[in-house]
């Protein structure tokens, strides 16, 4: 469903102070609040942590913003004895660590130059300007040290209404960073209840080609998140219908092959990728997403022999098929089932996941010791004996097999 929500006037008024929720009332967060205040500035929690807390979702990573130059604030933090990583300093971001807690802190800022991939930024002490450069209204809600909320773009209302909207002009937001289009697709199910904002949809359709310029690492990272999240089918379908799938991943998606959200194989993003990719496109995806050799091998294994692998793995003699397929047998079963739109058996999935393959009693060394010449013939004979052993239900012994040379 496509929706169009009214754009309400920004408000600079914070909500009334309240006690800090548990996620905000932890040592490192409180220290950052305190150090910023003593330095004459202010720190606020912003983005996903506030959004998820308001939505009743478990809070994960915490991001904070501070309205003072980040170099100055980093020095203040270090003088207070905190460990600071300066990796993102050129983008106005530092990482603050204490024990096992890690918080990214960014100074309030303006984008001075964008190219669709990265932005050049400058510090601005204005919280409203900082909010206006963010991606979605629901990510532009701030919480201060008193627990009060600063919601200048009415993100809370959008969150309550299930309206996922870009901040301001949707075309401008996605042209600043094309990855925002993929993020919109990922967030749509959870925060937009599957209802697509009309302005957002138009922006995705007009600007999908910009995703071709995104780095392989950023596209891959986002696809990993999309394919294991609830609503992956909603996200992938939107990517496909807007042209974003082809632009970002260099292939079209077969979205009706995705597993349901509660399926056990959904936790493996490569299984999801193999399920939606067109047959025979492993090489294209491996290049575009810069898959490792191991990942490429797994994807290739899931992308082959759809007609033969599924019946064998689904049948009574599944162990015999699984022995030849090796560690990938469960993944191959999942992908072949989804692609064939056949019944997926959780019991069979669990059996394939937990099965420990027996070791063939005959090796190449055994054949050589029995006078077989080293070379291709030796390999062919070994495969023949392995097939005989597997067909026997793994019962033939070493000397039974050697007698068949």
C-alpha positions as CSV (number, residue, x, y, z in Angstrom):
1,X,0.0,0.0,0.0
2,X,1.2,3.5,-0.9
3,X,0.6,6.3,1.7
4,X,1.2,10.0,1.7
5,X,1.5,11.6,5.2
6,X,1.3,15.3,5.9
7,X,4.6,16.9,6.6
8,X,4.1,18.7,10.0
9,X,6.0,21.8,10.9
10,X,9.2,21.2,12.9
11,X,9.1,21.9,16.6
12,X,12.1,23.0,18.7
13,X,10.4,22.2,22.0
14,X,11.7,19.2,23.9
15,X,9.3,16.8,25.6
16,X,9.1,17.1,29.4
17,X,12.1,15.6,31.2
18,X,11.6,12.0,32.4
19,X,13.8,9.5,34.1
20,X,16.4,7.9,31.8
21,X,15.4,4.5,30.4
22,X,17.8,1.6,31.3
23,X,19.6,1.7,28.0
24,X,20.6,5.3,28.6
25,X,21.3,5.0,32.3
26,X,24.6,3.2,32.0
27,X,28.1,4.4,33.0
28,X,29.6,5.4,29.7
29,X,26.5,7.2,28.4
30,X,26.3,9.2,31.7
31,X,30.0,10.1,31.5
32,X,29.6,11.4,27.9
33,X,26.6,13.5,29.0
34,X,28.6,14.8,32.0
35,X,31.8,15.6,30.1
36,X,30.0,17.4,27.3
37,X,28.1,19.5,29.9
38,X,31.2,20.4,31.8
39,X,32.9,21.5,28.5
40,X,30.1,23.9,27.8
41,X,28.3,21.7,25.3
42,X,25.6,19.1,25.3
43,X,25.5,15.5,24.3
44,X,22.3,13.6,23.2
45,X,21.5,10.1,22.3
46,X,20.2,9.9,18.7
47,X,19.1,7.5,16.0
48,X,18.4,3.8,16.3
49,X,18.6,3.5,20.1
50,X,15.9,6.2,20.7
51,X,13.8,4.9,17.8
52,X,13.9,1.3,19.0
53,X,13.2,2.2,22.6
54,X,10.1,4.2,21.5
55,X,9.0,1.3,19.3
56,X,9.4,-1.2,22.1
57,X,12.2,-3.0,20.4
58,X,15.4,-4.2,22.2
59,X,18.0,-1.5,22.0
60,X,21.4,-2.5,20.5
61,X,24.1,-0.1,19.6
62,X,24.0,3.5,21.0
63,X,24.9,6.5,19.0
64,X,25.3,10.0,20.4
65,X,25.7,13.5,19.1
66,X,27.5,16.4,20.7
67,X,27.2,20.1,19.7
68,X,30.8,21.0,19.9
69,X,33.8,20.2,17.6
70,X,34.6,16.6,17.7
71,X,38.4,17.1,18.0
72,X,37.8,19.2,21.1
73,X,35.4,16.7,22.6
74,X,37.7,13.8,21.9
75,X,40.4,15.5,23.8
76,X,38.0,16.1,26.7
77,X,37.1,12.4,26.8
78,X,40.7,11.3,26.8
79,X,41.6,13.7,29.6
80,X,38.8,12.1,31.6
81,X,40.5,8.7,31.1
82,X,38.2,7.3,28.4
83,X,39.6,5.4,25.4
84,X,38.8,7.1,22.1
85,X,39.3,5.7,18.6
86,X,39.7,8.5,16.0
87,X,39.1,6.4,12.9
88,X,36.0,8.4,11.7
89,X,37.4,11.8,12.7
90,X,37.3,13.1,9.1
91,X,33.5,12.5,9.0
92,X,33.0,14.0,12.5
93,X,32.8,10.7,14.3
94,X,34.8,9.0,17.1
95,X,34.3,5.8,19.0
96,X,34.4,5.8,22.8
97,X,35.1,2.6,24.6
98,X,34.9,1.5,28.2
99,X,35.1,-2.2,29.2
100,X,32.8,-3.9,26.7
101,X,30.7,-0.9,25.9
102,X,31.3,1.0,22.6
103,X,29.5,4.2,21.6
104,X,29.9,6.2,18.5
105,X,29.8,10.0,19.0
106,X,29.4,12.4,16.1
107,X,29.4,16.2,16.3
108,X,26.3,18.0,15.1
109,X,27.0,18.8,11.5
110,X,26.1,19.9,8.0
111,X,26.8,18.1,4.7
112,X,28.9,20.5,2.7
113,X,29.5,18.2,-0.3
114,X,28.0,14.9,-1.3
115,X,28.6,12.5,-4.2
116,X,26.0,9.8,-3.5
117,X,28.6,7.7,-1.6
118,X,30.3,9.8,1.0
119,X,29.7,13.3,2.4
120,X,32.1,16.0,3.4
121,X,30.8,17.5,6.6
122,X,31.4,20.6,8.7
123,X,30.5,21.2,12.4
124,X,27.4,23.1,13.2
125,X,26.1,23.6,16.8
126,X,22.5,23.7,15.6
127,X,20.5,20.6,16.6
128,X,17.8,21.3,14.0
129,X,20.3,21.5,11.2
130,X,21.8,18.2,12.3
131,X,18.3,16.6,12.3
132,X,17.6,17.9,8.8
133,X,20.6,16.1,7.3
134,X,19.6,12.6,8.7
135,X,17.9,9.9,6.6
136,X,14.5,9.2,8.1
137,X,12.3,11.2,10.4
138,X,12.2,8.3,12.9
139,X,16.0,8.5,13.1
140,X,16.0,12.2,14.0
141,X,14.8,11.9,17.5
142,X,17.2,12.9,20.3
143,X,17.3,12.2,24.0
144,X,19.1,14.5,26.4
145,X,20.7,13.8,29.8
146,X,17.4,14.5,31.6
147,X,15.5,12.0,29.4
148,X,13.7,14.7,27.5
149,X,13.1,14.1,23.8
150,X,13.9,16.6,21.0
151,X,11.8,15.6,18.0
152,X,11.9,18.5,15.5
153,X,10.7,16.5,12.5
154,X,7.9,14.6,14.2
155,X,9.5,11.3,14.1
156,X,7.5,9.9,17.0
157,X,4.2,10.6,15.1
158,X,5.6,8.8,12.1
159,X,6.8,5.9,14.3
160,X,3.3,5.6,15.9
161,X,1.5,5.8,12.5
162,X,3.8,3.3,10.8
163,X,5.0,6.0,8.3
164,X,8.6,5.6,7.1
165,X,9.6,8.9,5.5
166,X,12.8,10.5,4.4
167,X,13.7,13.8,6.0
168,X,12.7,16.7,3.8
169,X,13.1,16.1,0.1
170,X,13.4,12.4,-0.6
171,X,15.3,12.8,-3.8
172,X,17.9,15.0,-2.1
173,X,18.3,12.5,0.7
174,X,19.0,9.5,-1.6
175,X,21.3,11.5,-3.9
176,X,23.4,12.4,-0.8
177,X,23.9,8.7,-0.1
178,X,22.4,6.1,-2.4
179,X,22.7,3.5,0.4
180,X,19.7,5.2,2.0
181,X,17.5,3.5,-0.7
182,X,18.5,0.1,0.5
183,X,18.1,1.1,4.1
184,X,14.5,2.3,3.3
185,X,13.7,-1.1,1.9
186,X,15.1,-2.8,5.0
187,X,13.2,-0.6,7.5
188,X,9.9,-0.6,5.6
189,X,8.5,-3.8,7.1
190,X,9.4,-3.1,10.7
191,X,8.8,0.7,10.9
192,X,6.5,1.3,8.0
193,X,4.3,-1.7,8.4
194,X,4.8,-2.4,4.7
195,X,3.1,0.8,3.7
196,X,5.3,2.7,1.2
197,X,5.4,6.5,1.4
198,X,4.5,7.9,-2.0
199,X,7.4,10.4,-2.1
200,X,9.8,7.7,-1.0
201,X,8.7,5.3,-3.7
202,X,9.0,7.9,-6.4
203,X,12.5,8.8,-5.2
204,X,13.6,5.2,-5.3
205,X,12.2,4.7,-8.8
206,X,13.9,7.9,-10.1
207,X,17.3,7.3,-8.4
208,X,17.7,3.5,-8.3
209,X,20.6,3.7,-10.8
210,X,22.7,5.6,-8.3
211,X,23.2,2.4,-6.4
212,X,25.6,1.2,-9.1
213,X,28.1,3.6,-7.7
214,X,28.0,2.2,-4.1
215,X,31.0,0.2,-3.0
216,X,30.8,-3.6,-2.9
217,X,31.4,-3.6,0.9
218,X,28.5,-1.3,1.6
219,X,26.1,-3.1,-0.6
220,X,27.2,-6.5,0.8
221,X,26.8,-5.3,4.4
222,X,23.3,-4.0,3.7
223,X,22.2,-7.2,1.9
224,X,23.4,-9.2,4.9
225,X,21.1,-7.2,7.1
226,X,18.2,-7.3,4.7
227,X,18.3,-11.1,4.2
228,X,18.2,-12.0,7.8
229,X,15.7,-9.4,9.0
230,X,12.0,-9.9,9.4
231,X,10.2,-8.7,6.3
232,X,13.1,-9.6,4.0
233,X,10.5,-10.5,1.3
234,X,9.0,-7.0,1.5
235,X,12.5,-5.4,1.3
236,X,13.6,-7.5,-1.7
237,X,10.3,-7.1,-3.5
238,X,10.6,-3.3,-3.2
239,X,14.2,-3.5,-4.4
240,X,13.1,-5.5,-7.4
241,X,10.1,-3.4,-8.4
242,X,12.0,-0.1,-8.3
243,X,15.1,-1.4,-10.2
244,X,17.3,-1.1,-7.1
245,X,18.1,-4.9,-7.0
246,X,19.7,-4.8,-10.5
247,X,21.5,-1.5,-9.8
248,X,22.9,-2.5,-6.4
249,X,23.5,-6.2,-6.9
250,X,23.9,-6.6,-10.7
251,X,21.1,-9.2,-10.8
252,X,17.3,-9.3,-10.5
253,X,15.6,-11.0,-7.5
254,X,13.1,-13.9,-7.5
255,X,11.5,-12.6,-4.3
256,X,8.8,-15.4,-4.1
257,X,11.6,-17.9,-3.3
258,X,12.5,-16.3,0.0
259,X,11.8,-18.4,3.2
260,X,9.2,-17.2,5.7
261,X,10.5,-15.0,8.5
262,X,10.2,-17.9,11.1
263,X,12.1,-20.5,9.0
264,X,15.3,-21.8,10.6
265,X,17.4,-21.2,7.5
266,X,16.7,-17.5,7.5
267,X,19.6,-16.9,9.8
268,X,22.1,-17.6,7.0
269,X,22.2,-14.7,4.6
270,X,23.9,-16.7,1.9
271,X,21.0,-19.1,1.8
272,X,18.7,-16.1,1.3
273,X,20.9,-14.8,-1.4
274,X,21.0,-18.1,-3.2
275,X,17.2,-18.4,-2.9
276,X,16.5,-15.1,-4.7
277,X,19.3,-15.0,-7.3
278,X,18.7,-16.2,-10.8
279,X,20.2,-19.6,-11.6
280,X,23.7,-19.3,-12.9
281,X,24.6,-15.8,-11.5
282,X,27.1,-16.8,-8.8
283,X,30.0,-15.2,-10.7
284,X,28.2,-11.9,-11.0
285,X,27.2,-11.8,-7.4
286,X,30.6,-12.9,-6.2
287,X,32.2,-10.0,-8.0
288,X,29.7,-7.4,-7.1
289,X,29.6,-8.3,-3.4
290,X,33.3,-9.3,-3.2
291,X,32.5,-12.7,-1.7
292,X,35.4,-14.7,-0.2
293,X,36.5,-17.9,-1.9
294,X,34.7,-19.9,0.7
295,X,31.5,-17.9,0.3
296,X,31.7,-18.2,-3.5
297,X,32.1,-21.9,-3.3
298,X,29.1,-22.2,-1.0
299,X,27.0,-20.0,-3.2
300,X,28.0,-22.1,-6.3
301,X,27.1,-25.3,-4.4
302,X,23.6,-24.0,-3.7
303,X,23.2,-22.8,-7.3
304,X,23.5,-26.1,-9.0
305,X,21.7,-29.4,-9.7
306,X,18.2,-28.2,-8.6
307,X,16.5,-31.2,-10.3
308,X,18.6,-33.9,-8.8
309,X,19.7,-32.7,-5.4
310,X,16.2,-31.9,-4.0
311,X,14.5,-35.3,-4.5
312,X,17.6,-37.1,-3.1
313,X,17.8,-34.9,0.0
314,X,14.1,-35.0,0.6
315,X,13.8,-38.8,0.2
316,X,14.4,-41.7,2.6
317,X,18.0,-42.2,1.5
318,X,19.0,-38.6,2.2
319,X,22.2,-39.5,3.9
320,X,23.6,-41.0,0.7
321,X,23.0,-37.7,-1.2
322,X,24.3,-35.7,1.8
323,X,27.5,-37.6,1.9
324,X,28.5,-36.4,-1.6
325,X,27.2,-32.9,-1.0
326,X,29.3,-32.5,2.2
327,X,28.8,-29.7,4.7
328,X,26.6,-27.7,2.3
329,X,23.9,-30.4,2.2
330,X,21.5,-28.5,4.6
331,X,22.0,-25.2,2.7
332,X,21.5,-26.9,-0.6
333,X,18.3,-28.6,0.7
334,X,16.9,-25.2,1.8
335,X,17.7,-23.4,-1.4
336,X,16.4,-26.2,-3.7
337,X,13.2,-26.4,-1.7
338,X,12.6,-22.7,-1.9
339,X,13.3,-22.5,-5.6
340,X,11.1,-25.5,-6.4
341,X,8.4,-24.1,-4.0
342,X,8.3,-27.6,-2.5
343,X,7.5,-28.4,1.1
344,X,10.3,-27.5,3.5
345,X,10.7,-30.0,6.3
346,X,12.2,-28.5,9.5
347,X,12.9,-32.1,10.7
348,X,14.9,-32.8,7.5
349,X,16.7,-29.5,7.9
350,X,17.7,-30.4,11.5
351,X,18.8,-33.9,10.4
352,X,21.0,-32.5,7.7
353,X,22.4,-29.8,10.1
354,X,23.4,-32.4,12.8
355,X,24.4,-35.4,10.7
356,X,28.0,-36.4,11.0
357,X,29.1,-38.1,7.7
358,X,30.9,-41.4,8.1
359,X,34.4,-41.8,6.7
360,X,34.9,-44.0,3.7
361,X,37.1,-47.0,4.7
362,X,39.0,-46.9,1.4
363,X,41.5,-44.1,0.5
364,X,43.7,-43.3,-2.4
365,X,46.7,-44.7,-0.5
366,X,44.9,-48.1,-0.3
367,X,44.5,-48.2,-4.0
368,X,48.1,-47.4,-4.7
369,X,49.2,-50.2,-2.3
370,X,47.1,-52.6,-4.3
371,X,48.9,-51.8,-7.5
372,X,46.7,-49.1,-9.0
373,X,48.7,-46.5,-10.9
374,X,48.8,-43.0,-9.5
375,X,46.8,-40.7,-11.8
376,X,43.3,-40.1,-13.2
377,X,42.5,-43.8,-13.2
378,X,43.1,-44.0,-9.5
379,X,40.7,-41.2,-8.9
380,X,38.0,-42.8,-11.0
381,X,38.3,-46.1,-9.2
382,X,38.1,-44.3,-5.8
383,X,34.9,-42.5,-6.8
384,X,33.5,-45.8,-8.1
385,X,34.2,-47.5,-4.7
386,X,32.8,-44.6,-2.8
387,X,29.6,-44.9,-4.7
388,X,29.4,-48.6,-4.0
389,X,30.0,-47.9,-0.3
390,X,27.4,-45.2,-0.1
391,X,24.9,-47.3,-2.0
392,X,25.4,-50.1,0.5
393,X,24.2,-47.7,3.3
394,X,27.8,-47.2,4.4
395,X,28.1,-50.9,5.3
396,X,30.7,-52.4,3.0
397,X,34.1,-52.8,4.7
398,X,37.5,-51.9,3.4
399,X,38.4,-55.3,2.1
400,X,34.9,-55.8,0.5
401,X,35.6,-52.7,-1.5
402,X,39.2,-53.5,-2.4
403,X,38.0,-56.9,-3.7
404,X,35.9,-55.0,-6.3
405,X,38.9,-53.2,-8.0
